[in-house]
Amino acid sequence: MNQGGIDAIITLFIVMGLGFILKKRKVFTPSSEKFILELLQKLAIPGLMLYNVTTQFSEDFLGSNYPVILASFLSILAAIIIGLVLARIFGIQEKNQGLLTSMFAFSNTVFIGIPVITGIFGEQGIPFLMLYYLMNTILFWTLGIYLIAGEQGATLFSWQSIKKIFNPAMLAILIGFLLLMNDISLPTPITSSLRYLRDIVTPLSTLYMGALIADLSFKKLPGLKPTLLIILGRFFISPLLTYGILMFFGFSGLMVQVLVITSALPVMMQISVVASYYGKDKQYTAFMTALTTLLAIFILPLYFYFI
């Protein structure tokens, strides 16, 4: 890892530490955390997505990198299959197998991915993150929902899941693609406004990561076996699958680094929300989100010595 990467990780540590302190001192409250999440999810992150598509994407980029979308799809799908198999091999209760598999396979590409990728690779890493995000989102809100709901009868393509696929960030990407394909440029004031929104995503997301870690309590650890399986999936199996598939397609360089890191990000935050909706163990999913976020700080830097 070069000095720039080391400095970026140290910076993330410092800002996360501030978020941790603010949460412990009760400056961050549930209401303020909810506001930050709403601001990021409904305004700042969509602004970042639209800004990056309209300023960093091109028809040549999409034409040369469309296999990245296929590689992302295949790596996530393979992680789902392996997660299900391991859950059965290790005797995880059937009612919990789908939830465990979702935590095993789906990464936190937005709230954790954006500050990590931006901090380490700069803005040039975001387009590749966005391509992985497309597949991560579509598969989660279809197959992931189906797995978590289990016996409660969720369908792969329900109206509810389709609405969730087209969330503000996804809509921003699609709008950006439409503008790009029709060679339409946004007016300078709009582009400048989107840049302002882009600039607040990384600091706010990083502060929130620190607050999330501050909530971590090992007293809530429900079982060692499922916890180790999820850690194995998030930090070892998923990135190895992604790396292997990208090598098969003959990719190299920055794109491989970004996608491998993205596939090794912590548990997807939205899993807790879906688990609560379907009466699953919301506390456990929240615990695993916080635990994998903490572990990611120490594990992700190691990948720079191997990719």
N, C-alpha and C positions, 0 to 999 in steps of 0.2 A: 504494500500500500504506500502511495506517495504521501508527502507531507500535507498536501491539500486534503486528502482523505482523512488523515489523522486529525487535522485541525477541525474538519467538519464534524467528526464523531465527538470530539471534545466539546465543541459548541453545542451539539445536541444534548450531551450530558449536562452541561451547565444550565441550559434552558429547562430541561426536564427537572433538574434539581430545584429550580425556582418554582415550577409547578407543584412539585412534591411539598415544598415548604409552605406554599400558599394554601394547599389543601390541609396540611397538618395544623396550620394556624387558623383554619376555618375561614380564610378569605374566599377560597373557592367553596361555595355552597351548592347543594343540589340544583337550586334555581339558576345560579350563574353557570354551572356546568351545562345545564340544559340549553341555556341561551347560546353558549359557545358552540355546542353541537348543532343547534338550529342554524346559527349564522354560517357555520362552515358548510353544512349539508345543503342548505337551500340558497345560499348566495355566494359565498367566497369560493367554494370548490367548483360549482358550475361556472363562475367567472374565470377561474384558472383554466378549466377545461376548454372553454370557448376561446380564450386568449391563445392558448397553446396550439389549438387546431388551426386557427386563422393566421398565426404568425410563424409556426414551426413546421406544419405539415405542408405537403405539396402532393400533386398527383404522382410525381416520380417517387416520392417517399412511400406512398401507399402502394404503388405498383410494384416496388421492389421488396416491400416488407409484408405483403399479404400472407405469406407462409407463417409469419410470426403469430397471427391470429389462430391459424390451424395448430401450430405447435403449442400455444397456450391452452387451447381447447383440449388437445390430446393429453397434455401433462396433468391438467386438473381432473379430467375424466379417469385417467389411470390412477391418480391418487384416491379418488372416490372408490374405485373397485378394490384397490389394495386395502383401504381403510375398512371396508365392509368385511373383507376376508379376514383381516387381523382381528377385528372385533369378535368374529365368531370363533376363531381359533383360540383366543384368549378368554373365552367364556363371558364376554360382556352381556349383560341382560338384553334380551331381544328388544325391549321397549326403549333401550338407550343406545342401541347400535347406530341408528340413523343420526342422532345428535352427535355422538362421538365421531362418526365419519365426516360430518360437516365441519367440525372443528379440526379434524385431521387434514382436510383437503382444501378449505377455502381460507385465503389470506386477507389481511386487512390492507387492501391496496390503496385506500384513500387516506384515512385518518393517520395511519402510521406510515404508509408507503410514500406519500408525497413529501413529508419532511425528511425522511431517510434518503430517498432517491435524490431529491433536490440538494440536500446538504452534502451528499457525497459526490454525485456526478454533475450537479448543476442542472440548468434548464434543459440541456441536451438529452438528459435521461428520461424526461417526462413523456415524450411521445411513445416510447417503448412501454413505459408503465401503463399508459392509457390503452394500448392495444391489449395488454394482459387484462386490464380492468374490464374491458368489454366482455371477455369470455368468463371471467370470474363472476361478474354480475349476472349475466344471462343464466349460467349454470346454477348459481346459488338460488335465484328466485324461481327456478323451475325444478330441477332435480334435487337441489338442497332442501327446498320446502317439502317436497314429496318425502324425502328421507326423514326429516325431523318430525313431520306430522304423523308418520307411521300409520297406525291403525285408524287414524281419525279421518281418513278418506280424502286427503288432499290430492288434487290431480296435478299432473306435470305442467299443464298449461291452463290454469284457472284464470278468470278475469282479474282476481286479486293479485296473482303473481305477475301477470302481464303489466298491470299498473305499476308494480314495484320495479320491474325491469326498467320502465321508462321514468326513472327518478330524475330530479333536476340535473344531476351531473351527466347522466346518459343522454338526456335531451340536449344538453349543451354541446356534447360531442357530435350528436346527429345534426344539429343546426350548423355547427362548424363545418361538417362534411358537406352539407348542402351548399353552403356559401362557397366552399372551396371548389366543388364540382362545377358550380355555375360562375366561377371566376368573379365573385362579388367581394369587394373589400369593405370592411366596416369603416365608418367615419372616424377620424382621429380622436374626437372626444370620447367616443364609445370604447375604442381600443385603449385609451389612457385610463378610463374608468375600470376596465377589466384588468389592467395591469395593477392598479391599486388593490383590487380584490385579490389578485394572485399573490401579492406581496404579504398579505396577512395570513395566508393559509399555513405556511410553515411555522411561524412563531406560535400561533394559536394552537395548532395541532400538537406541537411539541410540549407546550405548557399543559395541555390536556393529558398527554401521555404521562407526565409527571404526577398529575392528580390521580390518574387511574392507578398507577403503581402505589400511591399512598394508601389506597383502599385495600391493598392486598393483605389478606390475613390467612396464614397457613392453618388456622383453626378450622377453616371451612373446607380444607382438603378432604374430599369424600372417599378417595381411594387411590392407592399408588398405581395400580395397574392401568386404569384408563388414563390417568394423568401422564404416565410415561409413554403410552401409545400416542397421545396427542402431540406431545413434545417430539417424539420420533417422527411423526408425520409432518409437522410444521417445519422442523429445522433440518431434517435429514432426507426423508424419503421424497417429499415434494420437490426440493431443489435438485436432488439427484435425477429424478424423472425429467425435470425441465432441462437440465444440462444434457442428459442423454439424448432427448428428442431434438434439441437444438443442434447437437453435434451430428445427428443423423441427417438433418437438413443442410448441414454444411455451414452453419452460421458461426461467426466469431466476433471478437471485439466488444465494444461498449454494449451492444444490444444483448449479448449473452450475459454480461455482468449484471445488467439491469434486471433482466428477466429472472435470473437465478436468485438474486437478492429479493425480488418481488415475490417469488414463489415461497421464500423462506420467512416471510413476515409473520407477525403474531396472528392469533385467532381473530377472525372477522367479527367486528363489533355487533353487526346486525343479528348474529346468531342468538344473542341474549334476548333480543326483542321477539324474535320468532319463537324461541323456546318458551317464553312467557305466554305468548298468544296460544300455543298449543298445549299448555299445561305441563311442560317439561321442566327440568331443573335449571331455572334461570340463574340461581346463585352460583351453581357450578360453572356455567358458561361464562359468567362475569369473572369468576375466580381465574379461569383458564385464560381469558383475555388479558387480565392483569399480569398473571404469571408469565405468559409467553412474551408479553411486552417487556417485562423486566429481563427475561433471559435473552431476548433479541439484542439488547444493548451489548451483551458480551459475546454472543455467538456470531452475529452478522459480520463483524469485522474480520473473523477468521476466513470468511469466504474469499477475501481479497488475495489471500495467499495461495488459492487453489484455482481461481478462474481468471 
